[in-house]
Amino acid sequence: MGVKSGLASLRAGGMSALIDRALDDQSFAVQPRRRGWFGVAMAVVWLAWLIPPIAQRWSRGETGVAALAAVAFLAFAGLIVGSFAVFRRAGPRELVVEQPTDRRIWPVLAALAGLHVALVLLLGSVALPTVLYVAVIGIFHMTMRESGYVVLVIMAAMLLLPMLAPGGRYAEMPIYLALVPAGIWVARQLGLRGERLAELARRQRAELDIVEERNRVARDVHDILGHSLTVITVKTELAQRLIDMDLTRARAELADIERLAREALAGVRDTVGGLREVSLRGELANARTALAAADIVADLPEIEDSPHSELFGWVLREAITNVIRHSAARHCTVTVTASSIEVVDDGRGLSGGVASGSGLAGLRARVMAAGGTLTLSAPAEGGLCVRATMPS
């Protein structure tokens, strides 16, 4: 199931919407599983308050009652620990959509309720708080709706039994104790919702990272192959013209074609592996060779690598590719400063269809991602000016 459908199902319903709004800062995130087991252990340890009443029954000679209470106590604690071992809590990846309740939990709840009653009958009002454990097991191992019903039933019993049997053992139960299951249920649902939203956010970030990486590879492959294939095409046409006039130069052009093809293949491999490195100095050398093969007079600077060498290298590569492929220019001038690069030709300008190509769209995205701007303009004397500017 995708992230969008997961979000839709997660936010269905009035209570879910309220919980989502309460979790904008995700401050109710569920603790990791190791801490969860630590909480289970601590909860069982708290049952130790029943040991002194059992010991008192034994010391007073009520050995039968004490023995039965000890057996009920151990069975109660064993069921609590066993339920967390058998009914494993779903991890964050499984919690994107709420898991159905395991039907085997119902006999466990019934057994816990019976043991609670037995402990109250054997030990008196000191065992009344064990009813909270029955609610906790339902809350942790059932769906939000079903655990809510369990909590409501337990709260109703805790409120009604003292009124229905005013002289009975449940008459000593504090009224505020009936509110504890509701508090635990709300805290649990907030925790689960926080974990689900965090997992959905993680998946969404992963999907965005994948899309960004695909776009990066697409831009790099386009820039590498677009430039290399354009130069190969120009050099092939030149070699065909020279083969009958200057065989030596034609062979040199064919050797260059082979070298460019190998470099393009290596570049694609490096790009897919995320290892592609582009430098302004290297692209200036490539531009000089490519423009010469296309019979375009080049005015290129002799500079050291700039602070934005890699980005300006990509800009120069795409701009020179478009000059050779689209412009029909006779002259091309490249100007580089510490914060900008400008490529100007005297060709047919924007009418050549270069502005609508995917290459410049990908280049603009690349420059914007680096915090710069890419502009296309038509000089007064004609042609096209491609300028990339980075903040100083």
N, C-alpha and C positions, 0 to 999 in steps of 0.2 A: 504494500500500500504506500502511495506517495505521501510526501509531506503535506500537500494541500488537503488531500482527503483525510489525513490524520488530524490536521488542525480542525477541519470541519466537524468530524465526529467528536473531537475532544471538547469543542465549545458548544455542543448541542445541549439545550436545557437551561432552565433558569438558574439552578444551583451551580451548574458548571460555569456559567457566565460570571456569577458573583465571585466564585473562587478564582477564576482567571484574573479578574480585576484586582483581587487581593494579592495576587502573586506577581505583579509587574516587576518587583525587585528580586523575585525568586528567593526571598529570605526564609522560606519554609521548606527548603530542599531536604529530601529524605537523606539520612546518613548512609554511608556505605554499609555493605552487608556485615562486615566484621563488627561495626558498632551496633548493628541490629542484634547480632547474637550476644553482644555484651549487655544490651538492654534486656534481652530475654533472661540471661543469667541473673541480672540484678533483680528482675521482677520475681524470679523464683526464690532468690535469697530473702526477699521481703516476706515471703510466706513463713519465715522463721518465727514470726510473732505467734504462730500457732503452737510452737513446740512447748513453751512454758505451760499453757493450759493443759496440754496432753500429759506433761510430767506431773502436774498437780493432781490430775485424776489418778495417775498411777500411785503417787505417794499417799493418797487418801484411801488406797485399797480398791479403787474402781478399775481394776486391771482389765476387765472386759471392755468397758467403755474406752479406756485409754488405748487398748490394742486396736479396737475398731477405728478410733479416731486417727491413730498412726497409719493404719492401712489406707484410710480415706485420704489422709494428708499426702502420703507418698503417691497414691494413684492420681490425685489432683495435680501434683507437681509434675509427674511423669507425662500426663496428657498434655500439659502446657508445652513442655520441651518437645515432646514427640510431634505435636501439631506443627511446630515451626520446622521440624526436620522433614516431615512428610509433605506438608503443604507449602512448598518452597515459594517464597515471595518472588514475583516476577522482577527481572532486572529492568533497567531503563529502556532497553531496546524493545522489550516485550510490553512495556507499559504505555507505548504510544497509543494503543487501543486497549481498553480495559478488558482483562481476561475474565472469562466466565468462572463462576464459583464451582469448585470441586464439590460434588454432591456428598462426598464422604465426610465433609465437615459437620453435617447435621448430626450424625450419631455422636461425634465428639462433643458437640455443644450439649446434647442431651445428657451425655455421661457427666460432663462438668457440672451441669445444673443439678443433677442428682447427687453428686458428691458434695456440692455446696449445701444442699438441704441436709445431707447426712452430717456434715461438719457442724452446721448450726444446731441440729438436734443433739449432737453428742457434746459439743463444747459451749453452746450458748451464743450469746450476742457477739462474743469476741470473733467469731467466724463469719459474721455478716459481710465484711468487706470482700470476702472471696467471690461474691457475685460480680465484682468488677472484672475479675479475670475471665469470666464467661463472656462479658461484653467485649473485652480486648481480643479474645480469640476470634470472635465473629467479625470484629472491625478489621483485623489484620488479614483474614483469609477469605473474605467475601467481597462481592461487588459493593459499590457505594450504595446502591438502592437496597440490596438485601441486608447489608450490615446496618443500614439505617433502620430497617424494620426490627432487627434484633435489638438494637439500642432502645427503640421506642417501647418494645415489649418489656425489657428489663427495667426501664425507667418507670413504666406504669406499674409493674409489680412492686418496685421499691416504694412507690408513693401510695398504692392502694392497700397493700398487705397490712401496714400499721393501723389503717382505718378500719379494715374489715375484721382484723383480729387484734383489738387494742390490748388484750392481756397476753398475747402470744410473744414469742421470742422476737418477731420482726418489729414489735412495737418500739424496741430500743434503737432502731436504725435511724441515724440522723437524716433529716430531710435533705440537707445539702449534698449528701452522698449520691442522691439520685441524679444530680447534675453532672457528676464526674464522667459517666459514659458518653454523654453528649459532647463534653469538652474533648475527650479522647477522640471521638469520631471526627469532629471538625478538624482537629490538629492533624489527624491521619490523612484526611482528604486533602487538606492544604499541602501536606508533604508530598503526597502522590502527584497532585497536580503540578507542583513545582518541579518534580523530577520529570514528569512527562513533557512539560513545556521546555525544560532544559534540553531534553533529548531531541525534541522536534527542532529546537534552535540549532543544536549541533548538526543534525542532518541537513538542515537548510544551509548552514554555512559550508558543509561538505559539498553539497550540490553546487553552490555558487563558486567554490574553489575549482570544481571540475569544469564548470563553464568557462571560468577565467583561464584555466590552463588550456582548454581547447582553443579559445580565441588566441592565446599567445602562440600556440603551435601553428594555427592557421595563418596568423600574420607572418611568422618567421618563415614558414614554408613558402608562402606567396612571395615574400620579399626576396628570398634566396633564389627560388626557381624562376620567378618573373625576371629578375635581373640577369641571371646566368643564361636562361634560354633566349632572352632578347639579344644578348651579346653573341651567343652561339649562332643565332639566325643571321645576324649582320656579318659575322666572320665567314659563315658558310657561303653567303652570297658573294662576298669579296673573293673567297678562294675560287669559286666557280668562274669569276671574271678573270682571275689571274692565271688560271691553270694553263691557258693557251698562250699567255704573254710572258709570265714570269714564274716559271715552275718552282724556283727556289723560294720565292716569297709565298707562293700558294702552299707549299709544304709547311712553311713556318706558320701560316694561318691555320692549317689543319692541325698542327701540333698544339697550337693555342686552343683550338676547339676541343681537342681531347683533354687538355689540362682543365679547361673550364667545366667540362662535363664531369670529370672526376671530383673537382672541387665542389660542384653543386651536389653531387651524391653524398660526399662527406659532410657537407653543410646540412643536408636534410637529416642525415643520421644524428649529427650533433644536436640539431634542433629538437628532434624527438626525444633525445636523451637529456635535454635541458642544458647542454654543454656549449651551445653556440656562442662564440664571442665575436663581436664586430667592433672594429676600431675605425676612427675617422681617418687615421693615416693610411690604413690598408684600403679603405674605400676610395680615398683620393687616388691611390695608385691604380685601382681597378677602373675608376672613372676615366683616368687619362687613357688607358688602353682601349676601353670600350668606345669612347668618343672618337678616338683616332681611327678605329676600325669603321666607324660610321661616317667618316669624313666630316666631322663636326669640330671646328676650331675651339679648343678648350682653354680657358683662363682659370687655372687652378692655383690656390695658394700653397706655399711651402711652409707648413706649420708643424709644431709639436702637437701631441694629443691634448685636447682641451679637457676641462673638468666634466664635460658632457660628451666625451668621445664616443661612447657606444651609441647613445641616442642620435647624435649628429651623424654617425656612420650609417644608421638605418635611414635617416632622412635623406642623406646624399644618395644612398643606393636606390631608393624608390624614385627620387626626383630624376636621377640620370637615366633610370630605366624608362621613365615616361618621356624624357627628352628624345631618347633614341627611338622609342616605339611610336610615339604619337605626334611629335612636334614638327617634324620636317625642318628643323632649325639648322642654321649654318654656324652659329656661334653659341657658346654656353659659358657663363661666368659663375664661379662659386666664390662666395665671400663668407669668411668664418671669423667670428669674434668670440670672446670668452662666454657670452650668453646667447649667441644666435648663430644660425647658419642660413644662408640665402643662396638659392640656385635660380639664375635668370637665363632664359633662352630667347632667341629672336624668331621663334616659330609661329605657328598659327594660334597659339594661346588656348583659351578655354574652349574655343570652338572645336578643338580636336577630340573632345569627349573625355579628356583625362579627369575632369572634376567629378564625374559620376562613377569612376572605377572603384573597385573594392580595395585597390592598393592604397590610395590616398585616404580612404575611410579607415582602414586599419592603421595607417601611419598617424592619422589624427588621434585615434584612440590611444596609440602608444605614447604620443607626445603629451596628451592630456593626463594619462596615468602617471607621467613623470612630473606633472605640475606645470607644464609649459603650454604654449599655444601654437597652432599651425595655421597660417593664413595663405591664401592664394590671391594673387592680384595680377592685373594686366598693366605692364609698364606703358608709358606714353608712346614709346617707339614700337610697341607691339610685342608679342610673345607672352611668356608666362613667368611669374615670379613666385617661387615656393619659399616661404620663410618660416622657420621654427625659432621660437624665442623662449628662453628659460628665464625665470625670475633671477635678478642679480643677487 
